[in-house]
Amino acid sequence: MFNYITENWRGRPLISREVIVNLIGHTTTDTGLSIQAELDENTYPSGIKVSDEDLRRVNLTPAKFHGKDWNYAIKSSQ
């Protein structure tokens, strides 16, 4: 979806969070898929660490292209 979002806001000044959220929320794909967006102004703790055990339980499937670097899918374990 990111390619559609960046296409939608191309050439527009991203002057506020409201502008960004509205541009994202008015993005659609060629087939009509739309995106819902809203600003989350909550504060979240930083520095939370994920254990190696927890990370191993995430069902990651690497992609053929740069799967070891950054491209992967997270699949349901069910």
Sequence and secondary structure as in RCSB ss.txt:
>XXXX:A:sequence
MFNYITENWRGRPLISREVIVNLIGHTTTDTGLSIQAELDENTYPSGIKVSDEDLRRVNLTPAKFHGKDWNYAIK
SSQ
>XXXX:A:secstr
 HHHHHHHHTTS   SHHHHHHHHHT B TT  B           S     HHHHHTS EEE TTTTTTT EEE 
   
